[in-house]
Amino acid sequence: MNLLRTTLIASAIAATFSAPLALAQTTSAAAPKLKVGLMLPYTGTFAALGNAIENGFRLHVAEQGGKLGGREIEFVKVDDESDPSKATDNVNKLIKRDNVDVLVGTVHSGVAMGMAKVAKDTGTLLIVPNAGADIVTGAMCAPNIFRSSFSNWQPGYAMGEVMAKKGLKKVVTITWKYAAGDESVKGFKESFEKSGGKVVKELSLPFPGVEFQALLTEIAATKPDAVFTFFAGGGAVKFVKDYAAAGLKKTIPLYGSGFLTDGTLEAQGADADGLMTALHYADSLNTPRDNAFRLAYAKAYKLQPDVYAVQGYDAAQMLAAGLSAVKGDMSKKAELSAAIENAKINSPRGPFTLSKAHNPVQDIYLRQVSGKENKVIGIASKGLVDPARGCKS
């Protein structure tokens, strides 16, 4: 009996000391969490856009069991306030104070340019889930900078082709005076005038101003064949409503980059009905991939997804493609970048690849507002590649 008792006591002691040891070994073997810095607008004109991007990103992570490339994801959030003057400080906080491994942001093109500069200088991986600033995948292009959305040039250029084919000759453009507006109009003008049209007047107002009345009066006096516009978020809602209230919708057709009516239809109501826009996503694609995404998003957030949610979702897919290739090892920067660059992303918008400048090569859809949907009525431009002017990468 004494021998048995001694054996039992020895076994209990061994178990007591081996349990913490086993736990320590398990813990040390587990990869540390991957810190993703979300620098997005959570207040102001673009707040809804920032939330949709985050929702989309989190949805893909959740679908992968909370891990990408074997690494559990930890989020660190900063409200960029759509203020370019705060961009450098905000992104440096994420990199230096919070030690994030990856930057994801943002919506405002001016803020994105600030982010891209710091990312390029520090070598931090940056995935831009919206801001279309041409320079980000143009002159500022770098092996560690990617975009999951579009360049400002793309939807504008595609709509210029569409409007020229419709036989429209004289067009007025109107937008905010900032990078996204200027570049969208520039892309539109490039293709529209190349096809024989003429932009007779370029109107703008400072971002995020919404006092449109004087400009609408000027449009009425000019009597163009049509108007091309770029506005987004709250500004897009007010512009569409003011355009209709001024009686212009009935006499001068309004066309736009798709952000005019994406995520805004509920607030725009009947004033948006019939508007035609060009964008890389639409509400009625009705593909198995998109239907599954829309159902999952609606279940998770009790909301219908829009283009911003898709871009956030695809930013996570791109990160996952890179991390899977390096088994979660962020130190393998060249291999990580090459894997993302060469990935074919199975997006709800339709499959897309990335150009050498790291901008999506994608179809731009022609959409028309019908009720609460941006319905596809055709392809405005197939597999449109941004020219990436100034990129030396």
Buried (B, 14 or more C-beta within 10 A) or exposed (E): EEEEEEEEEEEEEEEEEEEEEEEEEEEEEEEEBBBBBBBBBBEBBBBBBBBBBBBBBBBBBEBBEEBBBBBBBBBBBBBBBBBBEBBBEBBEBBBEEEEBBBBBBBBBBBBBBBBBBBBBEBEBBBBBBBBBBBBBBBEBBBBBBBBBBBBBBBBBBBBBBBBBEEEBBBBBBBBBEBBBBBBBBBBBBBBBBEBEBEBBBBBBBEBBEBEBEEBBEEBBEBEBBBBBBBBBBBBBBBBBBBBBEBEBBEEBBBBBBBBBBBBBBEBBEEBBBEBBBBBBBBBEBEEEBBEEBBEBBEEBBEBBBBBBBBBBBBBBBBBBBBBBBBEBBBEBBEBBBBBBBEBEBEBBBBEBBBBEBBBBEBBBBBBBBBEEBBBBBEBBBEEBBBBBEEBEE
